[in-house]
Amino acid sequence: MKAFWSRLLILGIITAAIYYITHMEYFEYSTCHRFDPETDTEKTLLNKVNDEIHLPINQLTNTRFFKYFRANTLSSCPFWEAEMDCITKKCVVENVDTKELEKDWIEGSNTYSISKAIAQPLSDVPPEFEEGSPNQWMSLEDEEFPFADLSLSKEEATGYNGSDIWIKIHEESSSNNGPMERIFSGLHASIGMHISQYYAPFRSDDHYPNHTDFNRRVGFHKERLSNMFHLYHFILSAYNRLRLDMTANKFDYAPQNQTENDLVKKAMNKFDSVFTSTKFVAFPEELLGEDRQEFFEAQTELFNSISKYIDCITCERCKLHAKLQLSGLSAALKIMYPQTNLEELSRNEIVGFFNLIRKVSNSIDWFKWMVTL
């Protein structure tokens, strides 16, 4: 009889161990990299800024203007045959009926002039900015493409493996011989944070924070975390340049709907008021190089190449968020390095830019929550 109970006890221990191993994402708490507030001053200051602006940037991007983004999520890959192979419903993009949109958004007629105080022209920059030219930052989103509802198509774990695309992106950014390698590394880390925060097993509708996945993607990698804060510093510095135009009633978000227009302006002014109160210290621009013309020319080629690789993503929702964030990053670079032929931002770029701020803000907030466990 004793032998029976001994075997039963051993079987129970083995069963519990197997359960723990196969469900360890529920139990493994973070032992990720933590930074020293006294030595990592950039991260400490950005954390303080983010504590203040995290809520208002999420409220701003939840308005109708900022939650609808136009994108061709079924674009074909120019390098190899790539059919959509992510078949779960988490890969699907929820498009919005155009009847719910403002006419100006559909026609794409509203572009927003950047202030002359920002748009200091550089000499010897070719004026051409046409489809297919080397100065084009990204493939253009035509008016025929649908609008996605970002509030219904959140960035989360879909089961898609995009490592082959990221390899190409990192190869392109590292060959750029400039600061963009750190910025794209930071973007990669931020996206990894979203996936681990909204993790779901294959074919499951349940989402939960996966600490194991977080550590694997970001938490155990000091350099990736540092680059994510580096990216955040850069895009907030771009907003710091743009903010006067955004809050001086120069932008009409919905010209034919005054109620909606006032609602977005109120949310924008609230975000800006909180941002200003943080006493944000802008990114040291000398880190991005002295020759702005040379830098700009290198980025147009880089972004054109990366946007083509993004077209090779075979998960529709993943492609949507990649295009959204690349659009926001290109807008940030245009603001920081504006040219005479780039004095306007499209609605898509404005939407992409503020959603990029929101996404990285959420990643910073998620990281702070993880290290307190």
N, C-alpha and C positions, 0 to 999 in steps of 0.2 A: 504493500500500500504506500509505504514511504517513497519507493521508487517511482510510483505513479505520480505522486504529488511533486516530486523533484523534477520529473520530466515536464510536468505541466507548468511549473514555475519557470523552468528554462525556456520553454516554448513561449511563455508570456513575455519574458525579457527580450527574446529574439524578435517577437512580433512588435513590441514597443520600439525597439531599436530601428527596425525596418520602417515603421511608420514615421519616426522622427526624421530619418534620412530622406525619405521620399517627400516629406512635407516640411523640410527644414527652412524653406522660405518664410514660413509662418513664425518660426522660433528664433532664427538667427538674427540677432540684433547687430546693429552696425558697430564695427570696430574700425571705421574708416579714418582717413586722414583728418586731423583737426589742426587748425592753424593757430598760431600764437598771436593774440591781439597786440602784443608789444612789438613784434617784428613784422608781422604781415599787416601793415597799416592799410594798404589798399583794400584788402578783403574786409577788414574791420569797419572801415568807413563805408564801403558799399553795402555791407550788411545793415548798418544803421540807416542808410538812405532807403534801402529796400523795405525795412520795417515800416517806414512811413508811406511809401508810394505803392506798396503791394496791393492794398485794397482799392485805392482810386484808379490804378491802371486797369485792374480787372473790371471795375464798374464802367470805365470808359469804353473798353473793348467789348462790353456786353451790349452796347447800343447798336441799333440796326445798321448804322453806317459802317461800323467796324466789324460786324460779324458776318458780312457777306463779301466773299472774295471770288473773283472770276478766274477760272483756270481750266486749261485743257488737261484733264486727268487721264485721258485716253490717248495721249500723244504717242507716236511711234518712236522707237529707238533708232538713231541714225548709224549706230555702230554694229549691232548684231540683232538677230531676231529675238524679240522679247514679247511674249504674249502675257496678258494678265493672268497670273497663276495663284494669286492670293484669293481663295474662294470663300473664306468665311465672311459673315455679314459685318464683321468688324473692319473689313477692308473697304466696305461700300461708302461712297460719299453721298450725303443727303443734299441734293440740289434744291433750290428754292424756286417756286413759281414766280415768273417775272411780274405777275400781277401784284405781288407783294412788295415790289421794289419801286423806288423813285425813278421817274423817267430819265433823269440826268445820269443816274448810275448805269442804266441799261445802254444808253447811247454812247456812253464813254466820253461825253462832251465836257465834263468838268475836270480840268487840270488846274493845278494850284501853283501860282508863280512864287518862286523863292525870292525873298527880299534881296535887293541889290547889295545890301550890307553883307549878305552871305555870299552871293554869287559874284565873287571877284574873278574876272576872266583871266585865263592864262594865255600867253602868246603862243603862236605857232600851233594851235590845236585845230585840226581839220574841222570845218563846219558841218561836214556830212554826218548825218546820223540816220541812216536808212536801214531797212531790213537787210540783214546779211552783211552789213559793213563791219569792219573790225572794231569800230567804236560802239557797236551795239552791246549793251550789257547782258541782256537776256532775250530769249525768244519771246516775241510779243504775243500777248493774249488777245486774240481777235474777238470782236463783238459777238460772234456767233457762239462762243463758248459759254457754258452755263455758269451760274453763280452758286457756289457752295455755301451752305449754312454752317459756319464754324462751330456754332453752339451745339449742333446735332452731329457733327463729324469731328469729334475730339481726337487729339493725338494720343494714342495708346498702343499697347502691345497688340499686334494683329496676327502674329505668327510669321510675318514676313521677315526674311533675312536679307538685309541690304548691305552686308559687309563688302560685296564685290563693288558696289557703287561707291562706298566710303573709301575703299582703297584707291579708286580712280580720283576721287576728290582730293584726298590727301597727297597723291602723287602730283596732281596739277598745282595745288597750293604750295607744296614744298619746292617745286621747280620755279616758282614765281620769284624766288630770291628776295623776299620781303617779309613784312609782318603778317601777311594773310594766313600763313600756316597756323599761327597761334589763334587767330580769329576763327578759322574753320574748325580747329581742334576744340575750341570753346563751344562752338555750335554743336558739334558732335556730342560733347559731354552733356550739354543741356538737353538734347533730344533723348540721350540715354536716360537722363533723369526722368523725363516724362514717361518713358516706356516702363521703367521700374516702379514708378509711382502708381501707374494704372496698368498693372500687370494682370494678365489673364491666361490661364492654361489654354491650350489649343482646343477650339470648339466649345469654350466655356464663356458664359455671359457674366460670370463673376469677376470683379476686379478687386485687387488688394495690393497694398505696398509689398513689394518683393525685395527684402533686404539683401538676399543673396545676389540677386540680379543687379541691384544698385551697387554693391561692392565690386562685382565683377566688371561692370561697365565704367564706374566712376570712382566710387568710394576709396578704393585701394590705390588710386593713381593721383598722386599729388600734382603732377604736371597738368593733367586734364582739368582738375578742379581750378588750378591757378589760371588756366586759359579761359575757363568759363567766366571767371570774375573779370579777366582781361577784356573779353567780349562785352560784358555788361558795362564796363567802364567806357568802352568805345561808343556803344550805341546811345548811352545816356548823354555822352558828350555831344553827339550829333543832335539829340533833342535839345540840349542846352543852346545850340546854335539856332535851331528852328523855332524855339518856343515863342518868341515875340510875334512871329507871323501867325502862329496857331492861336494866340490869345488876343490878337488885336483886331478881331472881327474881319480879318482879310479872307478867311475861309468860309465859304458857304457849303455846308455839308449836304443840305437838301434844299436847294433854292426854291423849289415849288411846294415845300411843306414846312411852313414856318414853325409849327409846333415841334416837329422832328429836329429841325435846324437848331432851335433854341435848346432843346434837350441835350444834343451832342455838345454844343458850345458850353453849356453849364457843366457837363461832366469833364470837358477839356479844361475849363478854368479851374475846376476843383483839383484835378490832377496837377496842373501847373502850380497852383498855389501851394500845395503840399510839397511838390518838388523844390520849389524856390526856398521854402522854409528849411530844407535840409542843409543849405549852404554847400551844395554839391561842388566839388573841385574837379574841373574838367581834365580829360585825358591829356597827358603831355604829348602834343602832336609831333614833337621831334622824334618820338619812337617810331613813327611811320615813315621816316625818311625826309630828306630835305628837298629833293627834286619832285615837286608835286605833279608836274607834267609827265615825267617818266613813270611815276607811280600810277597815275590815272591810265595811261596807255597800257600798262601791264595789267591793270584790273579789268579793263574792257575785254581783253583777250581771255583772261582767267574766267570771268563770269560767263562769257559766251560758251566756253568749253564745259564748264560745270553744269550749266543749264541743259546742255545736250545730254550729259550723263544722267541728269535727273529724269529726262524723258525715257530712260531705260528702266526706271523703277517699275516693277510689275505688281505693285499694290496701289490701288487707286487712292486710298486715303493717305498713304505714306507719301505719294507723289504730290498730293494737294498740300500737305504741310511742308514738304521740301520746297515747293514753289513759293508758298506763302513766306517762309523765312528767308529764302534767297532774295525774294523781291524786297523784303524789309531791309536786308543787309545791303543790297545795292543802293537803296534809298539813303541809308546812313552814309555810305561812301560818297554819294553825290552831294550830300549836304556838307560833308567834311571837305570834299575836294570838288566843288562845283565848277562847271565850265560854261562858257558862253552859249554853247549849244545844248546845255542841260539845265536850263533855268526853270524848268517845270517838272513837277512830280505828278504822275497819274494818280487817280483814285486808288488803283490797285497797289501802288507803291506806298501811299499813305497808310492804307489798311495793313499792308504787310509790315511796315515799319513799327506801328504801334502794337501790333500783335507779337512782333518779335520781342519788343520790350516786355510785354506781358509774359511771354513764354519763359524768357530768361529770368524774369522776376520770380515766377513760380518755381523755377529750378533752384534759385538761391534760397527761397523760402523752404523748399522741400529739403535741401541740403542742411539747412539750419535745424530743421525738425529732426532729421536723421541723426545728427551728431549729439542730440540731447538724450537719445535713447540709452 
